[in-house]
Amino acid sequence: MRAQLIHEVPDLPVVLPEFSAQTIVEVTLKGGQKRRYQKMVNIDQR
């Protein structure tokens, strides 16, 4: 089994005060099958 983290974050501080960030965990299982789990959060600092 192998896992990889992929982070997607916009250019800070250009996008402030509101932006979204996303992380994806990609897991490769035995036999080559892949699973992806993702989570996105919206951040508003106003």
N, CA, C and O atoms as CSV, one atom per row, in Angstrom:
chain,resi,resn,atom,element,x,y,z
A,1,MET,N,N,0.848,-1.169,0.000
A,1,MET,CA,C,0.000,0.000,0.000
A,1,MET,C,C,0.900,1.240,0.000
A,1,MET,O,O,1.954,1.261,0.636
A,2,ARG,N,N,0.464,2.258,-0.719
A,2,ARG,CA,C,1.206,3.509,-0.822
A,2,ARG,C,C,0.212,4.665,-0.743
A,2,ARG,O,O,-0.888,4.578,-1.288
A,3,ALA,N,N,0.599,5.751,-0.064
A,3,ALA,CA,C,-0.286,6.914,0.066
A,3,ALA,C,C,0.450,8.174,-0.370
A,3,ALA,O,O,1.658,8.306,-0.169
A,4,GLN,N,N,-0.295,9.093,-0.967
A,4,GLN,CA,C,0.259,10.359,-1.432
A,4,GLN,C,C,-0.698,11.480,-1.029
A,4,GLN,O,O,-1.913,11.353,-1.184
A,5,LEU,N,N,-0.140,12.588,-0.506
A,5,LEU,CA,C,-0.937,13.761,-0.156
A,5,LEU,C,C,-0.768,14.819,-1.232
A,5,LEU,O,O,0.350,15.108,-1.659
A,6,ILE,N,N,-1.875,15.393,-1.668
A,6,ILE,CA,C,-1.869,16.449,-2.671
A,6,ILE,C,C,-2.602,17.645,-2.061
A,6,ILE,O,O,-3.790,17.561,-1.751
A,7,HIS,N,N,-1.884,18.758,-1.893
A,7,HIS,CA,C,-2.470,19.958,-1.297
A,7,HIS,C,C,-2.687,21.012,-2.374
A,7,HIS,O,O,-1.810,21.252,-3.204
A,8,GLU,N,N,-3.849,21.634,-2.355
A,8,GLU,CA,C,-4.159,22.729,-3.271
A,8,GLU,C,C,-4.543,23.950,-2.438
A,8,GLU,O,O,-5.630,24.012,-1.863
A,9,VAL,N,N,-3.628,24.918,-2.386
A,9,VAL,CA,C,-3.836,26.135,-1.608
A,9,VAL,C,C,-3.558,27.318,-2.529
A,9,VAL,O,O,-2.549,27.315,-3.234
A,10,PRO,N,N,-4.424,28.330,-2.543
A,10,PRO,CA,C,-4.202,29.489,-3.416
A,10,PRO,C,C,-3.042,30.353,-2.922
A,10,PRO,O,O,-2.546,30.164,-1.811
A,11,ASP,N,N,-2.619,31.291,-3.747
A,11,ASP,CA,C,-1.540,32.203,-3.390
A,11,ASP,C,C,-1.990,33.159,-2.290
A,11,ASP,O,O,-2.914,33.953,-2.464
A,12,LEU,N,N,-1.311,33.058,-1.163
A,12,LEU,CA,C,-1.600,33.956,-0.043
A,12,LEU,C,C,-0.566,35.069,-0.046
A,12,LEU,O,O,0.579,34.769,-0.387
A,13,PRO,N,N,-0.834,36.274,0.284
A,13,PRO,CA,C,-2.061,36.852,0.815
A,13,PRO,C,C,-2.965,37.438,-0.266
A,13,PRO,O,O,-3.916,38.148,0.060
A,14,VAL,N,N,-2.699,37.164,-1.530
A,14,VAL,CA,C,-3.453,37.760,-2.636
A,14,VAL,C,C,-4.949,37.482,-2.526
A,14,VAL,O,O,-5.758,38.366,-2.807
A,15,VAL,N,N,-5.326,36.291,-2.129
A,15,VAL,CA,C,-6.737,35.888,-2.113
A,15,VAL,C,C,-7.465,36.223,-0.812
A,15,VAL,O,O,-8.670,35.997,-0.705
A,16,LEU,N,N,-6.752,36.756,0.169
A,16,LEU,CA,C,-7.392,37.081,1.453
A,16,LEU,C,C,-8.436,38.161,1.298
A,16,LEU,O,O,-8.265,39.013,0.426
A,17,PRO,N,N,-9.489,38.196,2.062
A,17,PRO,CA,C,-9.730,37.509,3.322
A,17,PRO,C,C,-10.500,36.194,3.189
A,17,PRO,O,O,-10.792,35.556,4.200
A,18,GLU,N,N,-10.837,35.771,1.962
A,18,GLU,CA,C,-11.640,34.558,1.794
A,18,GLU,C,C,-10.983,33.652,0.765
A,18,GLU,O,O,-10.604,34.107,-0.315
A,19,PHE,N,N,-10.844,32.347,1.101
A,19,PHE,CA,C,-10.240,31.408,0.154
A,19,PHE,C,C,-10.653,29.979,0.495
A,19,PHE,O,O,-11.224,29.717,1.553
A,20,SER,N,N,-10.353,29.064,-0.421
A,20,SER,CA,C,-10.625,27.641,-0.230
A,20,SER,C,C,-9.307,26.876,-0.307
A,20,SER,O,O,-8.410,27.232,-1.072
A,21,ALA,N,N,-9.208,25.823,0.496
A,21,ALA,CA,C,-8.050,24.941,0.477
A,21,ALA,C,C,-8.559,23.507,0.371
A,21,ALA,O,O,-9.598,23.160,0.933
A,22,GLN,N,N,-7.806,22.674,-0.363
A,22,GLN,CA,C,-8.229,21.299,-0.572
A,22,GLN,C,C,-7.042,20.363,-0.401
A,22,GLN,O,O,-5.929,20.670,-0.827
A,23,THR,N,N,-7.289,19.225,0.223
A,23,THR,CA,C,-6.280,18.178,0.349
A,23,THR,C,C,-6.879,16.882,-0.170
A,23,THR,O,O,-8.027,16.546,0.120
A,24,ILE,N,N,-6.083,16.169,-0.936
A,24,ILE,CA,C,-6.492,14.874,-1.479
A,24,ILE,C,C,-5.500,13.829,-0.984
A,24,ILE,O,O,-4.288,14.027,-1.067
A,25,VAL,N,N,-6.017,12.718,-0.471
A,25,VAL,CA,C,-5.186,11.575,-0.111
A,25,VAL,C,C,-5.450,10.511,-1.157
A,25,VAL,O,O,-6.576,10.036,-1.305
A,26,GLU,N,N,-4.406,10.139,-1.883
A,26,GLU,CA,C,-4.537,9.096,-2.902
A,26,GLU,C,C,-3.823,7.856,-2.389
A,26,GLU,O,O,-2.618,7.887,-2.140
A,27,VAL,N,N,-4.559,6.769,-2.230
A,27,VAL,CA,C,-4.021,5.525,-1.691
A,27,VAL,C,C,-4.005,4.489,-2.805
A,27,VAL,O,O,-5.018,4.249,-3.462
A,28,THR,N,N,-2.843,3.880,-3.009
A,28,THR,CA,C,-2.719,2.782,-3.962
A,28,THR,C,C,-2.717,1.481,-3.170
A,28,THR,O,O,-1.835,1.253,-2.342
A,29,LEU,N,N,-3.693,0.642,-3.424
A,29,LEU,CA,C,-3.854,-0.615,-2.703
A,29,LEU,C,C,-3.111,-1.740,-3.411
A,29,LEU,O,O,-2.609,-1.568,-4.522
A,30,LYS,N,N,-3.050,-2.883,-2.757
A,30,LYS,CA,C,-2.458,-4.058,-3.392
A,30,LYS,C,C,-3.238,-4.358,-4.660
A,30,LYS,O,O,-4.464,-4.247,-4.679
A,31,GLY,N,N,-2.551,-4.729,-5.695
A,31,GLY,CA,C,-3.205,-4.996,-6.970
A,31,GLY,C,C,-3.312,-3.762,-7.847
A,31,GLY,O,O,-3.820,-3.844,-8.965
A,32,GLY,N,N,-2.836,-2.599,-7.354
A,32,GLY,CA,C,-2.825,-1.387,-8.162
A,32,GLY,C,C,-4.092,-0.558,-8.114
A,32,GLY,O,O,-4.157,0.494,-8.748
A,33,GLN,N,N,-5.088,-0.995,-7.390
A,33,GLN,CA,C,-6.331,-0.230,-7.296
A,33,GLN,C,C,-6.082,1.043,-6.497
A,33,GLN,O,O,-5.397,1.013,-5.475
A,34,LYS,N,N,-6.645,2.177,-6.967
A,34,LYS,CA,C,-6.444,3.463,-6.305
A,34,LYS,C,C,-7.745,3.979,-5.716
A,34,LYS,O,O,-8.819,3.812,-6.294
A,35,ARG,N,N,-7.627,4.608,-4.559
A,35,ARG,CA,C,-8.749,5.289,-3.898
A,35,ARG,C,C,-8.316,6.718,-3.623
A,35,ARG,O,O,-7.168,6.975,-3.260
A,36,ARG,N,N,-9.252,7.648,-3.802
A,36,ARG,CA,C,-8.984,9.064,-3.524
A,36,ARG,C,C,-9.998,9.573,-2.514
A,36,ARG,O,O,-11.202,9.358,-2.651
A,37,TYR,N,N,-9.491,10.241,-1.514
A,37,TYR,CA,C,-10.325,10.869,-0.495
A,37,TYR,C,C,-9.966,12.344,-0.480
A,37,TYR,O,O,-8.789,12.694,-0.400
A,38,GLN,N,N,-10.962,13.207,-0.555
A,38,GLN,CA,C,-10.656,14.628,-0.583
A,38,GLN,C,C,-11.519,15.410,0.395
A,38,GLN,O,O,-12.653,15.044,0.705
A,39,LYS,N,N,-10.931,16.500,0.864
A,39,LYS,CA,C,-11.609,17.384,1.810
A,39,LYS,C,C,-11.302,18.817,1.400
A,39,LYS,O,O,-10.146,19.176,1.177
A,40,MET,N,N,-12.353,19.636,1.303
A,40,MET,CA,C,-12.194,21.048,0.973
A,40,MET,C,C,-12.792,21.882,2.100
A,40,MET,O,O,-13.853,21.563,2.636
A,41,VAL,N,N,-12.094,22.943,2.444
A,41,VAL,CA,C,-12.603,23.878,3.454
A,41,VAL,C,C,-12.590,25.280,2.871
A,41,VAL,O,O,-11.689,25.652,2.120
A,42,ASN,N,N,-13.601,26.042,3.230
A,42,ASN,CA,C,-13.685,27.450,2.858
A,42,ASN,C,C,-13.371,28.269,4.102
A,42,ASN,O,O,-13.951,28.047,5.165
A,43,ILE,N,N,-12.460,29.208,3.962
A,43,ILE,CA,C,-12.032,30.036,5.090
A,43,ILE,C,C,-12.372,31.490,4.782
A,43,ILE,O,O,-11.979,32.036,3.751
A,44,ASP,N,N,-13.109,32.096,5.700
A,44,ASP,CA,C,-13.494,33.498,5.574
A,44,ASP,C,C,-13.006,34.233,6.817
A,44,ASP,O,O,-13.507,33.984,7.913
A,45,GLN,N,N,-12.051,35.120,6.668
A,45,GLN,CA,C,-11.457,35.821,7.811
A,45,GLN,C,C,-12.049,37.193,8.031
A,45,GLN,O,O,-11.457,38.018,8.727
A,46,ARG,N,N,-13.202,37.453,7.454
A,46,ARG,CA,C,-13.846,38.761,7.670
A,46,ARG,C,C,-14.534,38.828,8.995
A,46,ARG,O,O,-15.123,39.855,9.333
